Amino acid sequence: MKQYFALFFSLLILSCHSGSEEARKPEVSNFQVKPIEPITKNIISQSVLYEANIRQYSNEGTFNAFANDLPIIKKLGVKILWLMPINPISTTKSKGPLGSYYAVSDYTKINPEFGSLEDFKNLVDKAHELGIYVILDWVPGHTGWDHHWITEKSDYYLKNKKGEIIDPIDFRTGKSFGWTDVADLNYNNFEMREELREAMIYWVKETNIDGYRIDQAYAVPQEFYDKTLKALREIKPLFILAETDIYHPGGIKLINKFDATYDWLGHHLSKDVAQGKKNANDYHKHVNRTLRLYGTDNILVNFVSNHDENSWNGTVEESFGEAGHTFMALNFTLPGMPLIYSGQEYDLGKRLHFFEKDSFPKIKGKTMNLLRQLGSLKNNHRALETGSSGGSYKRINTSRNDKILAFEREKSGDTIVVLANLSKDYVQFTMPYDGDFHRYQDFKIKTLSSSYQYDMKPWEFWILIK
């Protein structure tokens, strides 16, 4: 019997390797990446913005490693992905072992530390498949010291009286920022402007990105944006975020050129409130003043952290203490676009190194759950839309306006009411507001009545859906 089975299997193996059978050709896949719909004001109005620090996001620090987690990021409600600079980094006069992302040595190349051009294109394609738009961090004010323009086209840079190329000057003091690893570009040179413009066009055409975040936008002449943004938007609709505000050079006239800018003042104020230096009244006044000065067309990005804040000023825990989740909730529910910085969803508890490799543990906890819930609210409730057609904002007065920030957002019959105790104290209060709502976290009924006295714990917040 054993000999019979041995003979049978020998014949079977021989038949599988028979020369008379042609090798099968691999099937050609007809799969194509489904094009993402062009970005619109309506999409922007419901968007959550995620800032990705590719180097530090994973142990590998690569496009491919980051792309693997895009489905997780999608669940946070993220619709726009901002990638910190992906260009090669200058090694001349660089800071630390790896240098700064913002010391660009070539505007049309990929930092090999992160992967290849194809890896980047794959990341963009995967994001688009998930309905996420991708914008690149663009550094138009300066380059690294080994950019080929330094030796080939030195007139592209600002120089001192000795004819030496200089690093950037702080407009407020007239002195160096101390950014000695970069050389300041000369916008009086129109050939330089054109090369920079063509580089920006290259990334949109070659990799199908959906816009830019403009670093230090206030340091560039406004007429450069007029021509450049017109050329870019002739290719496809884009989202342009600018690092500036009305208190920087250019003011509201510059702000109007972009889709979104930063609420730096609101960020610093929120930290002051968290640290007991300011109160709920101060915060409400800021919201009202911002809506008045910026108008509804200009979207402000609300944040508790970003790459600068985390590395140089401290973690969310250091800056906000127990108020961290409260201000995350306000960032999502007040007018504006909420920003999540790499690792914030994992309770990032460290200041990430800026000039060398770092990473963080990915342990899902309360912040991940909170951001998922807030992201869903932002994506799906018209009351929380921002921009020219966004939901209204109206403060609800309470008997403790100094500690309780209560407000109503409404649009087209969709109403959301938010109450937040912006203090470290237990607070009792009344509020002349009536209605039946559902709690956002579990959809249980919550009734508000002018006859009730409410009690809120320190930094407690309620988000109620009509």
SEVEX-290232 format. One record per residue (C-alpha): chain; residue in one letter; x, y, z. Coordinates in steps of 0.2 Angstrom, whole numbers, plus 5000, padded with zeros to 4 digits. Layout:
 c r   c1   c2   c3
 A A    X    Y    Z
...
//
This chain:
 c r   c1   c2   c3
 A M 5000 5000 5000
 A K 5014 5012 5004
 A Q 5022 5009 4987
 A Y 5006 5012 4979
 A F 5004 5029 4987
 A A 5022 5034 4984
 A L 5020 5030 4965
 A F 5004 5040 4965
 A F 5011 5056 4972
 A S 5027 5054 4961
 A L 5016 5054 4946
 A L 5006 5069 4953
 A I 5021 5079 4956
 A L 5028 5075 4938
 A S 5011 5080 4930
 A C 5012 5097 4939
 A H 5029 5100 4932
 A S 5026 5093 4915
 A G 5034 5103 4901
 A S 5019 5101 4890
 A E 5009 5113 4902
 A E 5011 5131 4898
 A A 5015 5143 4913
 A R 5000 5153 4918
 A K 5002 5172 4914
 A P 4998 5184 4928
 A E 4981 5191 4926
 A V 4981 5210 4922
 A S 4971 5220 4935
 A N 4959 5232 4929
 A F 4959 5241 4946
 A Q 4960 5260 4945
 A V 4961 5272 4960
 A K 4944 5281 4960
 A P 4947 5299 4958
 A I 4942 5309 4973
 A E 4930 5323 4970
 A P 4937 5341 4969
 A I 4938 5349 4986
 A T 4924 5362 4988
 A K 4919 5375 5001
 A N 4906 5363 5008
 A I 4919 5349 5011
 A I 4931 5362 5019
 A S 4917 5368 5030
 A Q 4915 5351 5038
 A S 4934 5346 5038
 A V 4945 5340 5052
 A L 4964 5344 5048
 A Y 4978 5332 5053
 A E 4996 5337 5054
 A A 5007 5323 5050
 A N 5025 5323 5056
 A I 5031 5308 5045
 A R 5048 5307 5053
 A Q 5041 5305 5070
 A Y 5025 5296 5067
 A S 5032 5279 5066
 A N 5048 5269 5071
 A E 5052 5268 5052
 A G 5048 5286 5049
 A T 5042 5283 5031
 A F 5028 5287 5020
 A N 5023 5268 5019
 A A 5022 5266 5038
 A F 5012 5282 5039
 A A 5000 5276 5025
 A N 4996 5260 5034
 A D 4988 5270 5048
 A L 4977 5281 5036
 A P 4961 5271 5040
 A I 4964 5275 5059
 A I 4966 5293 5055
 A K 4951 5293 5044
 A K 4940 5288 5059
 A L 4945 5304 5068
 A G 4934 5313 5055
 A V 4950 5319 5045
 A K 4946 5326 5028
 A I 4962 5336 5025
 A L 4980 5329 5028
 A W 4994 5341 5030
 A L 5011 5334 5028
 A M 5026 5343 5036
 A P 5039 5347 5023
 A I 5044 5331 5013
 A N 5059 5339 5003
 A P 5077 5334 5006
 A I 5085 5343 5021
 A S 5101 5353 5020
 A T 5116 5347 5029
 A T 5126 5363 5028
 A K 5124 5373 5044
 A S 5110 5360 5049
 A K 5104 5358 5067
 A G 5105 5342 5076
 A P 5109 5325 5067
 A L 5095 5326 5054
 A G 5092 5344 5053
 A S 5075 5354 5051
 A Y 5062 5349 5039
 A Y 5061 5368 5035
 A A 5079 5369 5029
 A V 5074 5363 5011
 A S 5088 5359 4999
 A D 5078 5355 4984
 A Y 5060 5360 4980
 A T 5056 5347 4968
 A K 5064 5331 4976
 A I 5058 5319 4990
 A N 5068 5317 5006
 A P 5075 5299 5004
 A E 5073 5297 5023
 A F 5054 5296 5020
 A G 5054 5285 5005
 A S 5053 5288 4986
 A L 5043 5298 4974
 A E 5032 5283 4971
 A D 5030 5279 4989
 A F 5023 5297 4991
 A K 5012 5295 4976
 A N 5005 5279 4984
 A L 5002 5288 5000
 A V 4992 5302 4991
 A D 4982 5288 4981
 A K 4978 5279 4997
 A A 4972 5295 5006
 A H 4961 5299 4991
 A E 4953 5282 4991
 A L 4948 5285 5009
 A G 4941 5303 5004
 A I 4956 5312 5012
 A Y 4964 5327 5003
 A V 4983 5330 5005
 A I 4992 5346 5006
 A L 5010 5349 5007
 A D 5020 5360 5019
 A W 5028 5373 5008
 A V 5043 5384 5014
 A P 5043 5400 5002
 A G 5054 5411 5013
 A H 5070 5403 5014
 A T 5081 5387 5009
 A G 5094 5377 5017
 A W 5112 5382 5014
 A D 5116 5368 5002
 A H 5102 5372 4990
 A H 5110 5373 4972
 A W 5104 5391 4971
 A I 5116 5396 4984
 A T 5131 5393 4973
 A E 5123 5395 4956
 A K 5111 5409 4958
 A S 5116 5419 4974
 A D 5105 5434 4968
 A Y 5090 5424 4973
 A Y 5095 5428 4991
 A L 5095 5443 5003
 A K 5113 5449 5007
 A N 5121 5461 5020
 A K 5132 5476 5015
 A K 5147 5464 5013
 A G 5137 5454 5000
 A E 5135 5439 5011
 A I 5119 5429 5011
 A I 5109 5431 5027
 A D 5097 5421 5037
 A P 5080 5427 5040
 A I 5076 5443 5049
 A D 5062 5446 5062
 A F 5051 5459 5056
 A R 5047 5464 5074
 A T 5065 5467 5079
 A G 5075 5470 5063
 A K 5087 5456 5070
 A S 5090 5438 5065
 A F 5077 5425 5071
 A G 5091 5414 5075
 A W 5087 5402 5061
 A T 5105 5400 5056
 A D 5102 5384 5046
 A V 5092 5393 5032
 A A 5096 5407 5020
 A D 5083 5421 5016
 A L 5076 5422 4999
 A N 5075 5438 4989
 A Y 5058 5442 4982
 A N 5064 5457 4972
 A N 5071 5444 4961
 A F 5057 5439 4949
 A E 5067 5424 4941
 A M 5067 5416 4959
 A R 5049 5419 4961
 A E 5045 5410 4944
 A E 5056 5395 4949
 A L 5047 5394 4965
 A R 5030 5395 4957
 A E 5035 5382 4944
 A A 5040 5370 4959
 A M 5023 5372 4967
 A I 5014 5369 4951
 A Y 5025 5353 4949
 A W 5019 5344 4964
 A V 5000 5347 4960
 A K 5003 5341 4942
 A E 5015 5327 4946
 A T 5008 5320 4962
 A N 4990 5326 4962
 A I 4991 5334 4979
 A D 4976 5345 4984
 A G 4985 5361 4991
 A Y 4998 5368 5002
 A R 5001 5374 5020
 A I 5011 5390 5017
 A D 5025 5392 5030
 A Q 5028 5410 5037
 A A 5016 5416 5024
 A Y 5017 5434 5030
 A A 5035 5435 5025
 A V 5031 5434 5006
 A P 5025 5449 4995
 A Q 5006 5448 4992
 A E 5008 5449 4973
 A F 5017 5433 4973
 A Y 5002 5424 4979
 A D 4990 5433 4967
 A K 4999 5425 4952
 A T 5004 5409 4960
 A L 4987 5404 4967
 A K 4979 5409 4951
 A A 4991 5397 4942
 A L 4988 5383 4954
 A R 4969 5384 4954
 A E 4969 5384 4936
 A I 4975 5366 4937
 A K 4962 5360 4950
 A P 4952 5366 4965
 A L 4964 5367 4980
 A F 4964 5370 4999
 A I 4977 5383 5004
 A L 4981 5385 5023
 A A 4993 5400 5028
 A E 5003 5402 5043
 A T 4998 5420 5047
 A D 4984 5430 5056
 A I 4978 5448 5055
 A Y 4991 5453 5068
 A H 5005 5449 5056
 A P 5011 5460 5041
 A G 4997 5460 5027
 A G 4983 5459 5039
 A I 4966 5455 5033
 A K 4970 5459 5015
 A L 4983 5444 5015
 A I 4971 5433 5025
 A N 4958 5435 5011
 A K 4969 5426 4999
 A F 4969 5409 5008
 A D 4956 5397 5013
 A A 4961 5396 5031
 A T 4974 5404 5043
 A Y 4978 5401 5061
 A D 4970 5407 5077
 A W 4986 5409 5087
 A L 4978 5422 5098
 A G 4964 5410 5103
 A H 4977 5396 5106
 A H 4987 5407 5118
 A L 4971 5412 5127
 A S 4965 5395 5129
 A K 4981 5390 5138
 A D 4979 5406 5149
 A V 4961 5400 5153
 A A 4967 5382 5157
 A Q 4981 5390 5169
 A G 4968 5401 5178
 A K 4975 5417 5171
 A K 4959 5421 5160
 A N 4941 5415 5161
 A A 4926 5410 5151
 A N 4921 5428 5148
 A D 4938 5432 5140
 A Y 4936 5417 5129
 A H 4919 5422 5123
 A K 4925 5439 5119
 A H 4939 5432 5109
 A V 4927 5422 5099
 A N 4915 5437 5095
 A R 4930 5448 5091
 A T 4937 5435 5079
 A L 4920 5433 5070
 A R 4919 5452 5068
 A L 4937 5455 5062
 A Y 4939 5440 5051
 A G 4921 5439 5044
 A T 4913 5422 5040
 A D 4922 5419 5024
 A N 4939 5417 5033
 A I 4941 5400 5042
 A L 4953 5399 5057
 A V 4961 5384 5063
 A N 4958 5379 5081
 A F 4972 5369 5090
 A V 4979 5363 5106
 A S 4995 5357 5098
 A N 5005 5358 5082
 A H 5024 5354 5078
 A D 5030 5371 5085
 A E 5019 5370 5101
 A N 5024 5352 5105
 A S 5043 5353 5102
 A W 5046 5370 5109
 A N 5032 5375 5121
 A G 5026 5358 5129
 A T 5014 5344 5127
 A V 4995 5346 5129
 A E 4997 5340 5147
 A E 5010 5353 5151
 A S 5000 5367 5143
 A F 4982 5362 5147
 A G 4983 5350 5162
 A E 4966 5343 5165
 A A 4958 5356 5153
 A G 4965 5347 5138
 A H 4949 5337 5133
 A T 4938 5352 5136
 A F 4948 5363 5124
 A M 4948 5349 5111
 A A 4929 5349 5112
 A L 4929 5368 5110
 A N 4940 5367 5095
 A F 4928 5355 5086
 A T 4912 5364 5091
 A L 4916 5383 5090
 A P 4917 5391 5073
 A G 4933 5386 5064
 A M 4943 5370 5058
 A P 4950 5359 5071
 A L 4968 5353 5070
 A I 4975 5336 5077
 A Y 4994 5335 5078
 A S 5003 5318 5075
 A G 5001 5308 5091
 A Q 4988 5319 5100
 A E 4976 5305 5097
 A Y 4987 5293 5107
 A D 4989 5305 5122
 A L 5006 5311 5116
 A G 5015 5313 5132
 A K 5032 5319 5126
 A R 5040 5334 5117
 A L 5045 5326 5100
 A H 5063 5330 5095
 A F 5064 5342 5080
 A F 5081 5339 5073
 A E 5083 5320 5076
 A K 5073 5304 5075
 A D 5060 5301 5088
 A S 5043 5292 5090
 A F 5029 5288 5102
 A P 5019 5273 5108
 A K 5002 5271 5099
 A I 4991 5266 5114
 A K 4973 5270 5111
 A G 4964 5278 5126
 A K 4952 5291 5130
 A T 4958 5304 5118
 A M 4956 5293 5103
 A N 4938 5289 5108
 A L 4935 5308 5111
 A L 4942 5313 5094
 A R 4933 5300 5085
 A Q 4916 5306 5092
 A L 4921 5324 5089
 A G 4926 5320 5072
 A S 4909 5312 5068
 A L 4900 5327 5075
 A K 4910 5339 5064
 A N 4908 5329 5048
 A N 4889 5326 5050
 A H 4881 5341 5058
 A R 4877 5356 5048
 A A 4877 5367 5064
 A L 4896 5364 5066
 A E 4900 5369 5048
 A T 4912 5384 5046
 A G 4915 5397 5033
 A S 4903 5408 5024
 A S 4889 5396 5025
 A G 4893 5390 5042
 A G 4882 5387 5057
 A S 4878 5402 5068
 A Y 4886 5405 5085
 A K 4876 5413 5100
 A R 4881 5413 5118
 A I 4869 5407 5130
 A N 4870 5417 5146
 A T 4871 5409 5163
 A S 4872 5415 5181
 A R 4891 5411 5181
 A N 4897 5418 5164
 A D 4914 5420 5172
 A K 4916 5401 5173
 A I 4903 5393 5161
 A L 4904 5395 5142
 A A 4888 5390 5135
 A F 4883 5393 5117
 A E 4872 5387 5103
 A R 4877 5382 5085
 A E 4863 5381 5072
 A K 4860 5379 5054
 A S 4845 5373 5044
 A G 4836 5366 5059
 A D 4851 5357 5066
 A T 4855 5363 5083
 A I 4870 5359 5095
 A V 4872 5366 5112
 A V 4888 5366 5121
 A L 4892 5370 5140
 A A 4909 5370 5147
 A N 4915 5373 5164
 A L 4931 5383 5160
 A S 4938 5383 5178
 A K 4946 5371 5191
 A D 4931 5373 5202
 A Y 4914 5364 5205
 A V 4901 5377 5198
 A Q 4883 5378 5201
 A F 4873 5389 5189
 A T 4856 5392 5181
 A M 4853 5396 5163
 A P 4837 5403 5154
 A Y 4836 5390 5140
 A D 4824 5376 5138
 A G 4823 5361 5127
 A D 4826 5342 5125
 A F 4842 5336 5118
 A H 4853 5320 5116
 A R 4870 5319 5124
 A Y 4883 5316 5110
 A Q 4893 5302 5118
 A D 4878 5290 5121
 A F 4863 5299 5114
 A K 4853 5298 5130
 A I 4840 5312 5133
 A K 4846 5328 5142
 A T 4833 5341 5146
 A L 4838 5359 5149
 A S 4826 5370 5158
 A S 4826 5388 5165
 A S 4820 5381 5182
 A Y 4835 5369 5184
 A Q 4851 5372 5194
 A Y 4865 5364 5186
 A D 4881 5357 5193
 A M 4897 5354 5183
 A K 4913 5347 5189
 A P 4930 5356 5185
 A W 4933 5356 5166
 A E 4917 5346 5163
 A F 4909 5349 5146
 A W 4892 5344 5138
 A I 4888 5343 5120
 A L 4870 5341 5116
 A I 4861 5337 5100
 A K 4844 5343 5096
//
